[in-house]
Amino acid sequence: MQQKLNVSFVLLIGMTTLIFGYLPARADELTPPATTASPGVSAGASPSAESAPAPLAYADFSWIPGNYGPSESPMATKYFTPELRLDAVYNADFSNPKDHSISGSSEVFRSNELQVTQIGLGGDFNYNNVNIRLMTQFGMYSEGTPRNDASPARGQWNLDNAYRYISEAYAGYHLDVLNGINIQAGIFMSYVGLWSYYNFDNWTYQPSFVSSNTPWYFNGMRFQIFTSDKLKIEPWLINGWQSYGMVNNIPGIGLQLNWRPTSTFSVLGNQYYGSDAFGDADRRRFHTDDSVMKKYLDHSGSKGLSQAAASFTFDAGFESGGQTTAAKSHFVGFMAYNRFWFNQNHYGLTLGGGAINNPGRYLVLTPPINGATAFTESPYFSQNPGDPFWAWDSQITADYMPNHNLTFRLEFCHRYASVPYFSGSGGLTPPNASGGVANNGNPTALVSGWAPDLTQVENRITAAMMVRF
């Protein structure tokens, strides 16, 4: 009965988000055009068109998650805009796992410790219609992100080590056709799941499952076609589903559409097809991820409620062929959030959450039991076709933003899974001979007399200080 009430609560948040999301903003409340665009959008701009607004940046869209765009960059030059990020965090898991390991998140990794999630150094270089973007990912991301990619296990050269300190690295050429066309190759952000890879840019620190369990990056090529300043069409040819290499013998293909008909409404759609099951070359994956976002209130000068926006994301997919069937291996989920800004946008409050159903568990993150990864998997947590898994979560997030470059964040996160999945008090690491806690180095083997302590419920408080220049 309690779980039915909890799920009903999340659904109520989603319905409220949709209702408020379609309330129109008054015409006199629309935000004036921004002087610069967000980094990911403006990277392909030509120096010869500096006075023209960048595509999808004809207004201030910094209210959209993953689209941080301050009105000015203090270090920008004509050809190079540097970018610096630091994300320091403290996570308090109510289960108090004795090995401090957190399970099931692609953003949060350690409990009861002060850690640095990301140290990002890089920026955008533009000259003569050629552009390069580079961003590093020192810190916990350099360990937590590569372990969710199974492709380095195929062949030699340790791809996870080659790329683990890079979050974005691509070059491109800008064509002055239509409203601009960018041809880019390298590692780029996917933005499947709406939330950005960089927590500073988002409304919450822990995104719901449909974002946390879907790709943060792609390795390959993309074509950004801006048919107008309101529509982007972006085809992908990539190695696979968040993979440095190619798991099987065919690349992944995809398409992103981003439509911003007004300064207060945005639609983002991502479609994907590929072969991403290790050891099962005949299995195919289909996935769709679609979001709508609406800013329904804008009183930017108000000392009270200054801005409000809502988002709703729906995901669906399945795997078919090979050693499985679509009936045993599919994915459906949603997330919905309502964001409020106060006191001229210096304070923020976000309420929301979501749910997934993923029998077969092909998008469920492998718990890091005894060092298990996406490739090794774990004998303590099966991920076979037909294995049931459904989960839901909710977040309440409070932000203090004294300026565009700094955010202090305090968040409470509650997550529930239909099977034991999150870290319990006993932790995920086997004891060593002396009675301490140590990794025995063989995540594919059962440890005699020991089992990980997994629980169905996780409650966690996150405190973070995030900086971006």
N, C-alpha and C positions, 0 to 999 in steps of 0.2 A: 504493500500500500504506500509506504514511504517513497519508494522509487517511482511509482506512478505520479505522486505529487511533485517530486523533483522534476521529472520530465515535463509535466504540465506547466511548471514554472518557467522552464526554458522556452517552451512553445508560446507561452503568454508573452515573454519578452519579444519573440520573433514577430508575433501578431501586432504588438504595440509599435514595434519598429516600422513595420510596413504601413500601419495606419498613419503614424506621424510623418513617415518618410515621404508621403505623397501630398502633404500639406504644402501649398505653394508659398514661396517667399514673396514679400511685397516687392514691387518693381523698384521702389526707392531704397531698398535694403541691399541691393546687389553690390558686391565688393568691386571696387575699381580695379582696372587692369594692373597686373603686377609688372614691375620693371624688368624682372628676370624670370626665367622659367626654372623648373626643377632640374637637377643635374642630369637625370636620365633622359629627359626630353630634349634639352638644349645641346646635348653633346654633338649632334650632327650639324649644328648651325654653321653657316658660312660667315666668315668675317665681313664679307661684302654686304651682308644683310643685317648688320648689327642693329640698325634702327627699327627693323621690322619685328613684330612679336613672334616668338617661337611657336611651332605647332603645338596645339593643345595647351597653350599658355596665354590665351588672349585675356584671361582673367586670373585672379588669385585662387588657385586650386590647392593651396597648402592645407585646407581642411580635410582633404582626401587622404586616407591612410596610404603610406608609401609614396607620397608625393610632396615631401617637404621641399619648400621653395621660399627661402627668405627673400626679402626685398632687395638685399644687397649682400655681396660677399666681400669681406674686408681685405682679402688677399688676392682678388682677381686682377689679372692683367689682360692685355688685349688677346693673347694667344693661350694663356694657361690659367685655369682656375683650380688652385689646390683645394684639397678636402682632407680634414682631419676629424677623426671620431674616436671617442673613448667611452666605453660602457662598463661601469663598475657596479657590481650587484651583490646583495646579500639575500639568500633564500633561507627561510625558516620553515622546514617541513615538520608538520605537527606529529608525524610518525617518528621523527628523530632517528633515522637509520644510523646504525653505529658505524658504518663505513662512509657516511656522508654522501652516498650515491643516490641520485634522483633518476627515476625511470620514466620513459615514455614522452620525453619532450625534446624538441630540436632547438630550444632556446635556453633551457635551464638544466644544469648538469650536476651541481654540488649543493649540499645542504649545510647550514650552520657554519658557513665560511664566507669571508669576503673574497670574491673572485672578480676577474676582469673578463667579461664575455667577449668583447672585441676591442682590439686596437687597430684602427683603420687609418692608413696613410696612403695618399694618392691624389687623384684629381683628373681633370679633363684638359687635353691639349688639342687645339684647333688651329690649323693653318692651311690656307689654300685648298679648302674643302676636304682636307684629310683630318681625321680625328682619332684620338687614342684616349681610352679611359682605363685607369688602373686603380684598384683599391685592394689593400691587404686585409687579412683577417688573423692577426696575431691574437693570442688569448684562447679562451675555451672553445671558440668557434673552430680554431685550427685542429682541434681533436674531435669535437662533437660532430662537425659536419661531414668530414671524410668517412667516418665509420658507418654512416648510413648509405654508402655507395658500395655495391658489391663488384663493380666492374674491374677494379684493380686486381682482382684475383684471377682474371683471365690474362695470361701472358706475363711478360716481364716488364721491368723498368719502374715498378712501384709508383703507379700514377697517383696514389693518395699522398705520397710524400712529395711528389713533384708539384702538386697543386694546393697542398693543404694551407698554405699561407696566403692564398689569393682568393678573394671573393669575386672580383671583376677584373678582367683583363681582355680588352678587345680593341681592334682597330677598325676603322671604317672610312668610307668615302661618301661625301654628300653630293647629290645631284640636284641642281636647281630645276626640278621638274615638278609640276603640280604645285603643292605647297612644300615640297621637299621629299626626297627619297634618300634613305641611308642604307648602305650595304655594309654590314659589319660581321666580323668573324672573331671568335675567341670564346671566353667565358663571360656570360652576361646574366643579369637577373631575370628570372622567369616571371615573377609576380603572379604566378598561379596561386590562387588562394587569397588574393587581395592584399593581405598584410605584407609589409616589406620585410626583407631579411634583416634590416637594421631596426632595432627596437626603438631607437630615438624617433623614427618617423611614424610610429604606429600609435593607436589609441590604447593598446594594452601591451604588457610585456609578454605574457603567455597568450598566444592566439589559440582559438579553438582548433579542434582536430582537423577540420577540412583545410585549414591553412598550415598548421604545424606538420601535417603528414604528407603534404604535396610539395612539389619541387621548389627550391629556392633559387637554383641556378641551372643553366643549360650550357653545354660545351658544343659549339657548332657555329652555324651561320644564321643570320636573320636579315630580313628586308623590311625596313620601316617605311611604309608608303603613307604619306600624309596627303589625303585627297583634298583636305581643307584644313582650316585651323581648328576644326571640331571633330575630325575623324582620322584615326590611325588604323591601317591594316598591316599586320605584321606576321608574315609567314616565317616558320622555323624549319631548318634542316639540322638536326642535332644528333649527338651520339646516343642519347636515350634519356630516360626519366631521371633527372638529377644524377647523371653519371659522367665521370671523367672519360671513360672509355665506352666501348660498345659491348654490351653483355652478350649479344648474339651476332647475327650476320646482316641485319638490316638496320638502317638508321631510324630514328624517330622523326616524325613530321608533326607540325602543329601550326596553329593559327591563333593570333590574338587580335581582337577587335576592341578598340577603345573609342567610345563616342561621348562627347561632352557638348550636347546641344545648347546648354546654358551654363552660366557660372555656378549654378546651384544643383546641377543634376549630372550624373555620370553613369555610364554603363560599361562594364569590362567583361569580355568573354574570352575564354581560353579553351581550345579544343586540341586533343592529342591522340596520336595513334603510333604504337611502337611495339617492339618485342623486348620485354624487360625481365623475363623470368630466367634466372640463371640455371643452365642445364636443361632448358625446355625451349628450344629454338622455334618450335611451331606454335607456341602460345602467343597470342596477340592481346595488347591492352588498348582499350578505348576509354577516354576520360573527357568529361566536360566540366568546366568550372566557370560559373557565371555570377556576376555581382551587380547590384544596383546601389547607388549612393545618392542621398538627397540631403542638401543643406536646407532646412526648413525654417530657420530663424537666423537673422543677422542684425544685431545691434552692436556693432563692433566698438562703439564708443561708450557703451553702457558700463556702469560700475557693478551692475547686477548680472543677470544672465545675458551674455553678449553674443552667443552663437550656439546653434544646436544643429546636429546632423545625425543621420542614421544610415546604416548599411545592412544589406542582406545578401548572403552568398549561398548558392545551391550547387552541390557537386553530385555527379553520378558517373559511374563507369563500371566496366566489367572486363574480365579476362576470358578469352575463348580459344579453343583449340589445344593441341598438344596433350598434356597429361591432366587437363582439367576441363571443366565446362563452365559456361557463363552462369548456370544455375547455382554452382557451388562457389563462385568467386566473383563477387560484385561489390560495389561501393556506392553508398548513398549517404548524403549528409548535408548539413546546413550550419550556418552561423549568422547571428544577428546582433548588432550592437547599436546602442544609442549613446551619442557623445554630446556633452554639454561643456561650454566654455563660460567662464565668469570673469568679471573685473577686467574688461578690455582684453580678453583672451589670455590672461596671466595664470588662470587656474582652470583645470579640466577635471571632469568626472565622466567615466565611461561605465555603462552597465550592459551586460550581454553574456552570450555564451553560444553553445551549439551542441550538436549530436552527430554521431556517425553510426552506420551499420556496415560492417565489412567482413562477411563470412569468407573464409579463406585467408584473411589477415594479410593480404599481399601489400597493403599500404600501412599496416600497423608497424610502428617502429619497434625493432627488436630490443627488448630490455637488455641493458648492458651487464647481464649476469656473468660474473667471472670473466669479464672482458669480451663478451660476445659482440659481434658486429652483424651488419646486414648480410655479409657473406657466410660467416660461420654459423649464424643463428644459434640457438641454444636448445639443448635437450630438455630444459626445464620450461620452455614455452614453445609449443608447437605452432607452426604456421603452414599447415597442410590445407589443401582444398577441402572446403566443408567445415573447417574449424570455425565455430561461431565467435563473433566479437561485436559487441555494440557498446557505446560509451557516450557520456554526455559531460559537459562542463559548464561552468559559469565563472565570470570574473567581475569584480568591482575595482576600478582603478581611479586613483586620485593623483593629479599632477599639479606641480607648481612650476611655472615657466617664467622666470624673471625676465628673460629675453629670448630671442630667436635661437640662441646657441646653447642653452642649458635647460635641462628638464630634471626635476626631482620627482621620482615616482614611488608610490606606495600602492601595493595591489594585494588583494586577497583572491585566491583561486581555489575552487572546489572542482574535483574531477571524480567521476565514477565510471567503472568498467564492469562489464557483465562477468568477467573472469578475473582472477588475481593478476594484477599487472603493474601496480605501482610499488614503490619501495616501502617495506614495513620496517619495524624497529630493528630486526635482525640483519637488514642490509642484503646486498647482492654479491658479496665477496666471501669466498671460503676462508676459514681460519688456517693459519700455518701451524707448524708443529709446536711452536712455543706458546700458542694460545692467542697470539696477536691476530691482526687482520692482514691478509696478503693475498695477492692473485697467484694461483698456482700455474697460470699460463696456458691452460688447455680448456678453452671455453666450450669445446664440442664434447667433452667427457663429463660423465657423472662423477661427483666427488663422494667417496664413501662416507656415509654417516652424516651428510650435510645436504641441505636444500635451501635455496634462497627464500627469504621472507617476502613474499608478494602479497599485496592487499588490494581489495577492490576499490578502496576510497583513498583519495589524497586531498588533504587540505594544506595550503601553503601560503605564506606571506612573503612577498618580494619587495625589497627596498632597493632602488637603483638611482644612480646619478649618471646622466648621459649628456655628453658634450659633443657638439658638431660645429665645425667651422668650414 
